[in-house]
Amino acid sequence: MVHLSLARYASIGFLGLGNMGKHMATNLIAANHQVTIFDVNSQALDHFKDQKQAKTVTVPQNAVKDSEFVVLMLPNGKIVRDVCQSNVFPTAKKGTCIIDCSTIDVRTSKEMAEMARTKNLRYIDAPVSGGVTGAQKGTLTFMVGGQPDDFKSAEPILSKMGKNIVHAGPSGSGLAAKICNNLLLAISMIGTSEAMNLGLKLGLDKEVLAKLINSSTGQCWSSQSYNPCPGIVANVPSSNNYNGGFACEMMTKDLLLALDAAKEAKASTPLTEKATELYREICSNGLNKRDFSVIFKYLNEQ
Ligand code: NAD
Protein backbone atom coordinates (compact mmCIF):
# COMPACT_ATOMS: atom_id res chain seq x y z
CA MET A 1 0.00 0.00 0.00
CA VAL A 2 1.40 3.41 -0.98
CA HIS A 3 0.91 6.00 1.77
CA LEU A 4 0.05 9.63 1.13
CA SER A 5 3.44 10.85 2.35
CA LEU A 6 5.22 8.53 -0.09
CA ALA A 7 2.89 9.40 -2.93
CA ARG A 8 4.10 12.98 -2.63
CA TYR A 9 7.31 12.05 -4.47
CA ALA A 10 6.24 8.79 -6.04
CA SER A 11 7.84 6.89 -8.91
CA ILE A 12 5.38 7.04 -11.78
CA GLY A 13 5.36 5.34 -15.18
CA PHE A 14 3.42 7.32 -17.79
CA LEU A 15 2.27 5.67 -21.03
CA GLY A 16 0.70 7.80 -23.79
CA LEU A 17 2.08 11.32 -24.25
CA GLY A 18 -0.27 12.75 -26.85
CA ASN A 19 -2.26 15.99 -26.71
CA MET A 20 -3.31 15.36 -23.10
CA GLY A 21 -0.69 13.02 -21.68
CA LYS A 22 2.30 15.25 -22.46
CA HIS A 23 0.91 18.08 -20.32
CA MET A 24 -0.26 15.78 -17.51
CA ALA A 25 3.19 14.14 -17.32
CA THR A 26 4.83 17.59 -17.40
CA ASN A 27 2.79 18.61 -14.34
CA LEU A 28 3.82 15.46 -12.45
CA ILE A 29 7.47 16.18 -13.28
CA ALA A 30 7.07 19.80 -12.14
CA ALA A 31 5.73 18.46 -8.81
CA ASN A 32 9.02 16.55 -8.36
CA HIS A 33 7.70 13.05 -8.93
CA GLN A 34 10.10 10.62 -10.58
CA VAL A 35 8.35 10.16 -13.91
CA THR A 36 9.38 7.61 -16.54
CA ILE A 37 7.65 8.14 -19.88
CA PHE A 38 6.93 5.98 -22.91
CA ASP A 39 5.01 6.47 -26.14
CA VAL A 40 4.94 4.26 -29.26
CA ASN A 41 5.39 7.43 -31.31
CA SER A 42 8.90 8.72 -30.59
CA GLN A 43 7.91 12.21 -31.82
CA ALA A 44 5.59 12.48 -28.84
CA LEU A 45 8.71 12.57 -26.65
CA ASP A 46 10.01 15.74 -28.38
CA HIS A 47 7.93 17.77 -25.93
CA PHE A 48 10.23 16.57 -23.11
CA LYS A 49 13.58 17.42 -24.77
CA ASP A 50 14.19 20.36 -22.44
CA GLN A 51 12.73 18.74 -19.33
CA LYS A 52 15.86 17.29 -17.75
CA GLN A 53 13.98 15.43 -14.98
CA ALA A 54 11.92 13.43 -17.50
CA LYS A 55 13.25 9.92 -17.95
CA THR A 56 12.31 8.56 -21.37
CA VAL A 57 12.44 4.85 -22.19
CA THR A 58 12.17 2.93 -25.44
CA VAL A 59 10.25 -0.08 -24.13
CA PRO A 60 7.09 0.29 -22.03
CA GLN A 61 8.15 -2.32 -19.47
CA ASN A 62 10.93 0.02 -18.32
CA ALA A 63 8.37 2.64 -17.40
CA VAL A 64 6.40 0.09 -15.39
CA LYS A 65 8.80 -2.19 -13.53
CA ASP A 66 9.95 0.14 -10.73
CA SER A 67 6.88 2.38 -10.54
CA GLU A 68 4.45 2.70 -7.64
CA PHE A 69 1.90 4.22 -10.01
CA VAL A 70 1.36 3.69 -13.74
CA VAL A 71 -0.70 6.32 -15.55
CA LEU A 72 -2.30 5.42 -18.89
CA MET A 73 -3.48 8.16 -21.28
CA LEU A 74 -4.24 6.13 -24.40
CA PRO A 75 -6.58 6.50 -27.37
CA ASN A 76 -9.09 3.66 -26.87
CA GLY A 77 -10.17 0.52 -25.04
CA LYS A 78 -8.46 -1.93 -27.37
CA ILE A 79 -5.10 -0.22 -26.84
CA VAL A 80 -5.64 -0.01 -23.07
CA ARG A 81 -6.37 -3.75 -22.99
CA ASP A 82 -3.27 -4.56 -25.10
CA VAL A 83 -1.02 -2.34 -23.00
CA CYS A 84 -2.36 -3.74 -19.71
CA GLN A 85 -2.10 -7.37 -20.77
CA SER A 86 1.22 -7.16 -22.63
CA ASN A 87 3.16 -4.40 -20.88
CA VAL A 88 1.73 -3.57 -17.47
CA PHE A 89 0.28 -6.64 -15.73
CA PRO A 90 3.24 -8.97 -16.40
CA THR A 91 5.79 -6.33 -15.32
CA ALA A 92 4.32 -4.25 -12.47
CA LYS A 93 5.44 -5.02 -8.94
CA LYS A 94 2.88 -6.13 -6.38
CA GLY A 95 0.72 -3.28 -5.05
CA THR A 96 1.35 -0.95 -8.00
CA CYS A 97 -1.64 1.30 -8.65
CA ILE A 98 -2.68 1.60 -12.30
CA ILE A 99 -4.49 4.85 -13.03
CA ASP A 100 -6.24 4.68 -16.38
CA CYS A 101 -7.14 8.20 -17.49
CA SER A 102 -8.16 7.19 -21.03
CA THR A 103 -11.80 7.41 -22.10
CA ILE A 104 -12.83 3.82 -22.84
CA ASP A 105 -15.86 1.55 -22.40
CA VAL A 106 -16.96 0.60 -18.91
CA ARG A 107 -16.88 -3.13 -19.67
CA THR A 108 -13.19 -3.23 -20.68
CA SER A 109 -12.27 -1.08 -17.69
CA LYS A 110 -14.06 -3.36 -15.22
CA GLU A 111 -12.36 -6.39 -16.79
CA MET A 112 -8.93 -4.75 -16.49
CA ALA A 113 -9.62 -3.84 -12.85
CA GLU A 114 -10.59 -7.44 -12.08
CA MET A 115 -7.52 -8.83 -13.88
CA ALA A 116 -5.30 -6.39 -11.98
CA ARG A 117 -6.82 -7.51 -8.69
CA THR A 118 -6.04 -11.17 -9.40
CA LYS A 119 -2.40 -10.14 -9.95
CA ASN A 120 -2.23 -8.21 -6.66
CA LEU A 121 -2.24 -4.88 -8.48
CA ARG A 122 -4.58 -1.97 -7.86
CA TYR A 123 -6.56 -0.28 -10.63
CA ILE A 124 -8.76 2.79 -10.91
CA ASP A 125 -10.52 4.35 -13.89
CA ALA A 126 -9.85 8.10 -13.77
CA PRO A 127 -11.00 9.73 -17.02
CA VAL A 128 -10.71 13.50 -17.24
CA SER A 129 -12.58 16.56 -18.38
CA GLY A 130 -11.13 19.99 -19.12
CA GLY A 131 -9.44 19.46 -22.47
CA VAL A 132 -5.88 20.28 -23.46
CA THR A 133 -6.05 23.65 -21.70
CA GLY A 134 -7.08 21.95 -18.44
CA ALA A 135 -4.28 19.40 -18.89
CA GLN A 136 -1.78 22.21 -19.46
CA LYS A 137 -2.91 24.30 -16.50
CA GLY A 138 -3.34 21.30 -14.17
CA THR A 139 -7.02 22.10 -13.69
CA LEU A 140 -8.59 18.87 -14.99
CA THR A 141 -11.59 17.23 -13.37
CA PHE A 142 -10.95 13.56 -12.56
CA MET A 143 -13.95 11.22 -12.35
CA VAL A 144 -12.73 8.18 -10.49
CA GLY A 145 -14.09 4.64 -10.23
CA GLY A 146 -12.58 2.02 -7.93
CA GLN A 147 -11.97 0.97 -4.34
CA PRO A 148 -12.03 3.88 -1.82
CA ASP A 149 -8.50 2.98 -0.56
CA ASP A 150 -7.09 3.01 -4.08
CA PHE A 151 -8.79 6.34 -4.72
CA LYS A 152 -7.20 7.78 -1.56
CA SER A 153 -3.70 6.66 -2.47
CA ALA A 154 -4.00 7.99 -6.04
CA GLU A 155 -5.55 11.32 -4.98
CA PRO A 156 -2.22 13.11 -4.25
CA ILE A 157 -1.00 12.13 -7.73
CA LEU A 158 -4.21 13.20 -9.45
CA SER A 159 -4.20 16.51 -7.57
CA LYS A 160 -0.96 17.48 -9.38
CA MET A 161 -2.80 17.22 -12.69
CA GLY A 162 -6.26 18.44 -11.77
CA LYS A 163 -8.26 20.52 -9.35
CA ASN A 164 -11.51 18.54 -8.98
CA ILE A 165 -10.90 14.95 -7.98
CA VAL A 166 -14.17 13.11 -7.45
CA HIS A 167 -14.71 9.51 -6.38
CA ALA A 168 -17.78 8.54 -8.44
CA GLY A 169 -18.20 5.00 -7.07
CA PRO A 170 -16.94 1.46 -7.73
CA SER A 171 -14.91 0.34 -10.74
CA GLY A 172 -16.27 1.78 -14.03
CA SER A 173 -18.16 4.67 -12.37
CA GLY A 174 -15.64 7.31 -13.45
CA LEU A 175 -16.08 6.24 -17.05
CA ALA A 176 -19.88 6.14 -16.77
CA ALA A 177 -19.79 9.80 -15.61
CA LYS A 178 -17.28 10.76 -18.31
CA ILE A 179 -19.38 9.22 -21.09
CA CYS A 180 -22.45 11.18 -19.91
CA ASN A 181 -20.41 14.40 -19.80
CA ASN A 182 -19.05 13.93 -23.29
CA LEU A 183 -22.36 13.28 -24.97
CA LEU A 184 -23.51 16.58 -23.49
CA LEU A 185 -20.30 18.28 -24.69
CA ALA A 186 -20.81 17.04 -28.26
CA ILE A 187 -24.39 18.27 -28.30
CA SER A 188 -23.52 21.66 -26.77
CA MET A 189 -20.64 22.12 -29.26
CA ILE A 190 -22.96 21.41 -32.17
CA GLY A 191 -25.55 23.80 -30.69
CA THR A 192 -22.96 26.55 -30.19
CA SER A 193 -21.70 26.06 -33.74
CA GLU A 194 -25.22 26.23 -35.21
CA ALA A 195 -25.98 29.41 -33.24
CA MET A 196 -22.70 31.14 -34.14
CA ASN A 197 -23.05 30.15 -37.79
CA LEU A 198 -26.64 31.34 -38.06
CA GLY A 199 -25.78 34.59 -36.26
CA LEU A 200 -22.94 35.34 -38.68
CA LYS A 201 -25.19 34.61 -41.65
CA LEU A 202 -27.78 37.00 -40.19
CA GLY A 203 -25.11 39.70 -40.24
CA LEU A 204 -24.21 39.78 -36.53
CA ASP A 205 -20.69 40.59 -35.37
CA LYS A 206 -19.12 37.38 -34.03
CA GLU A 207 -17.70 39.02 -30.89
CA VAL A 208 -20.97 40.78 -30.06
CA LEU A 209 -22.89 37.53 -30.53
CA ALA A 210 -20.46 35.49 -28.39
CA LYS A 211 -20.60 38.13 -25.65
CA LEU A 212 -24.40 38.15 -25.67
CA ILE A 213 -24.66 34.35 -25.57
CA ASN A 214 -22.12 34.23 -22.76
CA SER A 215 -24.21 36.58 -20.65
CA SER A 216 -27.49 34.87 -21.59
CA THR A 217 -29.13 31.49 -21.09
CA GLY A 218 -27.32 29.84 -24.03
CA GLN A 219 -23.97 30.15 -22.25
CA CYS A 220 -22.00 26.91 -21.93
CA TRP A 221 -18.36 25.74 -21.85
CA SER A 222 -18.32 25.48 -25.67
CA SER A 223 -19.46 29.10 -26.07
CA GLN A 224 -17.47 30.57 -23.17
CA SER A 225 -14.12 28.81 -22.98
CA TYR A 226 -13.78 26.95 -26.28
CA ASN A 227 -15.79 28.96 -28.78
CA PRO A 228 -15.69 27.14 -32.16
CA CYS A 229 -15.76 30.40 -34.17
CA PRO A 230 -12.16 31.49 -34.87
CA GLY A 231 -10.85 34.63 -33.20
CA ILE A 232 -13.15 34.75 -30.17
CA VAL A 233 -11.11 32.83 -27.59
CA ALA A 234 -7.30 32.95 -27.86
CA ASN A 235 -5.22 29.76 -27.63
CA VAL A 236 -8.01 27.30 -28.39
CA PRO A 237 -8.02 25.06 -31.50
CA SER A 238 -10.56 27.23 -33.41
CA SER A 239 -7.99 30.04 -33.34
CA ASN A 240 -5.30 27.64 -34.62
CA ASN A 241 -7.06 26.21 -37.69
CA TYR A 242 -8.59 23.51 -35.45
CA ASN A 243 -5.26 21.82 -34.76
CA GLY A 244 -4.47 20.14 -31.43
CA GLY A 245 -7.22 19.72 -28.85
CA PHE A 246 -9.74 16.87 -28.93
CA ALA A 247 -9.86 15.13 -32.31
CA CYS A 248 -13.21 14.50 -34.07
CA GLU A 249 -12.34 10.79 -34.20
CA MET A 250 -12.00 10.80 -30.38
CA MET A 251 -15.35 12.52 -29.98
CA THR A 252 -16.93 10.00 -32.37
CA LYS A 253 -15.44 7.21 -30.25
CA ASP A 254 -16.93 8.73 -27.07
CA LEU A 255 -20.35 9.15 -28.71
CA LEU A 256 -20.29 5.51 -29.76
CA LEU A 257 -19.42 4.58 -26.16
CA ALA A 258 -22.44 6.62 -25.02
CA LEU A 259 -24.76 4.95 -27.54
CA ASP A 260 -23.49 1.55 -26.49
CA ALA A 261 -24.02 2.36 -22.81
CA ALA A 262 -27.49 3.82 -23.54
CA LYS A 263 -28.49 0.66 -25.39
CA GLU A 264 -27.41 -1.50 -22.48
CA ALA A 265 -29.16 0.75 -19.92
CA LYS A 266 -32.25 1.17 -22.17
CA ALA A 267 -31.94 4.99 -21.97
CA SER A 268 -33.35 7.19 -24.72
CA THR A 269 -30.68 9.40 -26.40
CA PRO A 270 -32.05 10.86 -29.68
CA LEU A 271 -29.67 13.84 -29.82
CA THR A 272 -26.66 11.60 -29.13
CA GLU A 273 -27.66 9.57 -32.19
CA LYS A 274 -27.81 12.71 -34.34
CA ALA A 275 -24.50 14.03 -32.93
CA THR A 276 -22.82 10.69 -33.72
CA GLU A 277 -24.10 10.86 -37.30
CA LEU A 278 -22.70 14.38 -37.71
CA TYR A 279 -19.27 13.58 -36.24
CA ARG A 280 -19.02 10.42 -38.37
CA GLU A 281 -19.80 12.54 -41.44
CA ILE A 282 -17.11 15.06 -40.47
CA CYS A 283 -14.55 12.26 -39.99
CA SER A 284 -15.33 10.76 -43.39
CA ASN A 285 -14.75 14.22 -44.91
CA GLY A 286 -11.08 14.10 -43.86
CA LEU A 287 -11.45 16.16 -40.68
CA ASN A 288 -10.98 13.22 -38.29
CA LYS A 289 -7.74 14.56 -36.77
CA ARG A 290 -9.02 18.13 -36.37
CA ASP A 291 -10.41 19.37 -33.08
CA PHE A 292 -14.11 18.61 -32.57
CA SER A 293 -14.94 22.35 -32.66
CA VAL A 294 -14.30 22.13 -36.44
CA ILE A 295 -18.04 21.36 -36.65
CA PHE A 296 -18.47 25.17 -36.85
CA LYS A 297 -16.30 25.41 -40.00
CA TYR A 298 -18.03 22.34 -41.46
CA LEU A 299 -21.51 23.83 -41.01
CA ASN A 300 -20.33 27.24 -42.21
CA GLU A 301 -19.07 25.77 -45.48
CA GLN A 302 -22.19 23.68 -46.21
P1 NAD B 1 -3.64 11.46 -28.58
O1 NAD B 1 -3.96 10.59 -29.74
O2 NAD B 1 -3.15 12.84 -28.81
O3 NAD B 1 -2.60 10.70 -27.62
C1 NAD B 1 -2.57 9.33 -27.40
C2 NAD B 1 -1.11 8.91 -27.33
O4 NAD B 1 -1.04 7.52 -27.02
C3 NAD B 1 -0.34 9.12 -28.64
O5 NAD B 1 0.82 9.88 -28.44
C4 NAD B 1 -0.04 7.70 -29.09
O6 NAD B 1 1.19 7.59 -29.82
C5 NAD B 1 0.05 7.00 -27.75
N1 NAD B 1 -0.09 5.54 -27.85
C6 NAD B 1 -0.88 4.80 -28.68
N2 NAD B 1 -0.69 3.48 -28.47
C7 NAD B 1 0.23 3.39 -27.48
C8 NAD B 1 0.84 2.29 -26.81
N3 NAD B 1 0.53 1.02 -27.14
N4 NAD B 1 1.77 2.54 -25.84
C9 NAD B 1 2.09 3.83 -25.52
N5 NAD B 1 1.56 4.92 -26.13
C10 NAD B 1 0.63 4.69 -27.09
O7 NAD B 1 -4.96 11.48 -27.67
P2 NAD B 1 -5.37 12.53 -26.53
O8 NAD B 1 -6.16 13.63 -27.14
O9 NAD B 1 -4.18 12.81 -25.68
O10 NAD B 1 -6.42 11.61 -25.71
C11 NAD B 1 -5.99 10.52 -24.90
C12 NAD B 1 -7.21 9.97 -24.17
O11 NAD B 1 -7.79 11.00 -23.38
C13 NAD B 1 -8.33 9.46 -25.09
O12 NAD B 1 -8.90 8.31 -24.53
C14 NAD B 1 -9.30 10.63 -25.13
O13 NAD B 1 -10.62 10.21 -25.41
C15 NAD B 1 -9.14 11.20 -23.73
N6 NAD B 1 -9.43 12.64 -23.59
C16 NAD B 1 -8.94 13.54 -24.47
C17 NAD B 1 -9.22 14.91 -24.29
C18 NAD B 1 -8.70 15.96 -25.25
O14 NAD B 1 -9.17 17.13 -25.16
N7 NAD B 1 -7.78 15.65 -26.14
C19 NAD B 1 -10.00 15.32 -23.20
C20 NAD B 1 -10.45 14.37 -22.30
C21 NAD B 1 -10.16 13.03 -22.50
Boltz pocket constraint, residues with backbone or C-beta under 6 A from the ligand:
constraints:
  - pocket:
      binder: B
      contacts: [[A, 15], [A, 16], [A, 17], [A, 18], [A, 19], [A, 20], [A, 21], [A, 38], [A, 39], [A, 40], [A, 41], [A, 44], [A, 60], [A, 73], [A, 74], [A, 75], [A, 76], [A, 79], [A, 83], [A, 101], [A, 102], [A, 103], [A, 104], [A, 128], [A, 129], [A, 130], [A, 131], [A, 132], [A, 245], [A, 246], [A, 247], [A, 250]]
      max_distance: 6.0
